[in-house]
Amino acid sequence: MQSASLARAKIQTPRFRSGLIERSELEEQLGDALTSRRLVLLVAPAGYGKTAALSRQLQRLPPGCAVAWLTADEEDDLHRFLYHLIEALEPLDPPWRLAPEALLERVAQGRLREAASAVLSAIEATETCGGGVIVLDDLHAVSDPRVFEFLGHVLEGLPQNWTLVIASRVEPPLALGRWRARREVAEFDETALGFSRKEVQALWRHATGREDPEQAQRLHDRTQGWAAGLCLSLETSERAAAKAPTGVWHNRRHLFEYLASEVFEDLPSELQEFLLRCSPLSELTVARCVQISGNPRAARLLENIERRRLFISVLDSDELTLRLHDLFRDFLEERLRRRHPDEVPALLRRAAQGEADPVRRTHIYLRAGAWDEAQQSLAGATADMLADDKRSQVLRVIEQFPPEIQAHSPLLAYARGLCTWPLYRYGVVRSAMADAAAGFDALGRHEDAQRARATEALALLFCEQMEDARRLSRAVRAQPMDHEAEVLSELFDFWYEGHHGPLNGPADHLGRVIDLLMQGGSVELWSRCITRVALFISRPGVTTQLQRMVNGARAIAGDGHWSLQIAANVTEAWLHLWQGRIAELEATFQSVEEDSQWLGQSAGLRIRLLAVKVLYQAACGNTDAVHATRDAIVAHVSLLNRSESLPLLYYVALVMASAAIEDWPTVRMYLPELHLQLGRETPSMQGLIRAFEAQLALHEGRLGEALAALRELTAESASLDTMYLDATVRTQLALAELAQGSPAAAWESLEPLIERVVTSGNVGQVLVVGVRVLSRLSLAAWDGAASSEGLAVLRQWVETARQLEAGTHERPEVPAANDAGLSGRELEVLALLADNQSNKLIARALDLSPHTVKRHVARILDRLDLSSRMQAADWYRSRFTDQHKPPSQG
């Protein structure tokens, strides 16, 4: 979670201090520019009052004009810059249609234009009476060129009633020629921002209480209207200013250092030491200053600093919060390093210890050269960050470590492996976890090494290196395991026994995985375990355990952690399909599609959804839909590593669906792809490939070849069942035996499948073989070999399949016009939104996180096909009176 202190430091508009002189000409020009131009540039060296001029003028904007402020710093790459820009916009309650995490992921993928477009869409739909202003202060601190590429896209699409303001020491590298030609840029340089002679006279009069035009003239000549020099000159005694070496007045930097030194030396010694020791802080609050300085009188000293106006700005906060001017901070840090060089690393460590934001904390440790603490800081936060879909942020922090530490740190290797797991790049995971395990062992951290090896064993299994995976898993089990290693070891056995048998192995191990997860598994660990576990859904008892896993995942995800929620929904989609609950399946598809859109259509989520969809479409006999989904699967699989197991799994789903609709050209096309994968050594995958080959042989009239293969497969098809292996083998063998003229043998092959499906209720595994196959079986001449009960079940399957094909299956009730399919929670959110409550207040009223409220608002707008909160509020008010009052907020 973002720390409150960092949020204030980055996105709070500095408070205007009363008592400064009026600068009517500058303020009039700046005020007009803020409300009439696309871009306002304040470009001048440090100390020219850019921030002060802006903060003062923003308070004079017309009522209803929205303001978002972001102060940039040297740590801002595009990822961090965008993260804080989103935070700066958040108080305006923009109706995001894409999760902020998805925006950051698009940036990580280099899709800058798409990210800018999403930000602009949210800004355009934000309800403001008088447009808005986005201020980017200190933009000179940013060195990442992608920030300016992104801002170029923002500037291009900025809504007409919004203004972008950039304050910088140098002109930003933006293509401004077109905007200048159109007179859409207002520019304020040091000439415009510097104090005029008349303003310096007024400043002198205000500061000293007397008229002295000659002294004011000398002051103006020396400083050339430079605000920093003026302010410090007025703080120093006339004697100190008068004795300054002549050359100093011609160098602003030296002038500032000289005058700051004069001011600093006049301070009480306690205040000097306090300022020096607090200078590493991004902002000064009582609690942080006490922590870093050790001075219990921090509150009084901060009040003294504010009273003296020692080059600080005041942030709008519940507690006194000050930010030092960059020039003054630089001066203090330089003086600190000269006076107390040995204390600097320790002070930075203390600053890091008091920082709640893990990314900021890790960066401060890195500044201190505290490599161990930086690694521990990031390692301790990685699981929570992954649970919040901040994978790319973790990886970017890892890149900030020195290369030598990146290469040899087991903590960073382990974090890198966890970040790579959701991408299904198991070869990379395997390598990272092997490095982590070796490094942990060398440090004597054997429990950490066990966790790394347990993950490595799973990665080896998914890379189809079965024997190596099995040996490593056994080695892990032979030593003491902590909770996480035990969970992963049970998960390994679930997968291994799913592929190799015995029949009941998957259900037994999955049950133990869930039991352990419920004893304290993190959101990240639940997410690692739930992916693709539906592969063995046809095995006895697995559906029961899958439902437990779905329920447990939803419970720990709560009203957030969207990736885990979606993984649970995809798993439940398999359950709905396998149990023939088609209405619920279609509703789940809609929910997953909406959530997938919210998360930016991540490739991993998309292909998991496509796999279940293509089989549902095959069960419905929807040839066109199967072809479209097939093409989408092929496109996604092309992005996967061919040396791992995933391509095989998705090609299998594609071939299965194609066979169900009897699209034999596609089956012929992709059967060779199955042979190219490394899954051939897995018995369950081998069985599926051989079943598809036998099915194709049967279609092509090679009856003897089909019979031989299918008869051999029935010996293991139940114990190695992978979703639809046993159903495919037994239905195809029945057709082959019938073609051979052996109805008794055909029924002997089919009857065990009928019994298992009736017992388990998992009718989906036979529906996905296709209505054509089921129809042929139900209409066959059984000559008394089939039981009447069995034939009745077979005919019921055909009827169900034909209802799916015709689209006449039972559908959920059409939502009433009043609720438009909104859930109860969404109606509660909408009621409060219609009561003009902000996201923060809605979150407080409903005990939700503001992030979750944003998701609900996006879903409401999607389902109502609206673009703004105001439109949604009007929709609600037009339909509801007393029946949906906002919840009590007492």
Buried (B, 14 or more C-beta within 10 A) or exposed (E): EBBEBBBBBBBBBBBBBEEBBEBEEBBEBBBEBBBEBBBBBBBBBBBBBBBBBBBBBBEEBEEEBBBBBBBBBEBBBBBBBBBBBBBBBBBBBBBBBBBBBBBBBBBBEEBBBBBBBBBBBBBBBBBBEEBBBBBBBBBBBBEBEBBBBBBBBBBBBBBEBBBBBBBBBEBBEBEBEEBEEEEBBBBBBBEBBBBBBEBBBBBBBEBEEEEBEEBBBBBBEBBBBBBBBBBBBBBBEEEBBEEBEEEBBEEBBBBBBBBBBBBBEBBEEEBBBBBBBBBBBBBBBBEBBBBBBEBEBBBBBBEBBBEBBBBBBBBEBEEBBBBBBBBBBBBBBEBBBEEBEEBBBBBBBBBBBBBEBBBBBBBBBBBBEBBEBBBBBBBEBBBBBBBBBBBBBBBBBBEBBEEEBBEEBBBBBBBBBBBBBBBBBBBBBBBBBBBBBBBBBEEEBEBBBBBBBBBBBBBBBBBBBBEBBBEBBEEBBEEEBEBBBBBBBBBBBBBBBBBBBEBBBBBBBBBBBBBBBBEEBBBBBBBBBBBBBBBBBBBBBBBBBBBBBBEBBBEBBEBBBBBBBBBBBBBBBBBBBBBBBBEBBBBBBEBBBBBBBBBBEBBBBBBBBBBBBBBBBBBBBBBEBBBBBBEBBBEBBEEBBEEBBBBBBBBBBBBBBBBBBBBBEBBBBBBEBBEEBBBBEBBBBBBBBBBBBBBBBBBEEBBEBBBBBBBBBBEBBBBBBBBBBBBBBBBBBBBBBBBBEBBEBBBBBBBBBBEBBBEBEBBBBBBBBBBBBBBBBBEBEBEEBBEEEBBEBBBBBBEBBBBBBEEEBEEEEEEEEEBBEBBEBBBBBBBBBBBEBBBEBBBBBBEBBBBBBBBBBBBBBBBBEBBBBBBBBEBBEEBBEEEBEBBEEE
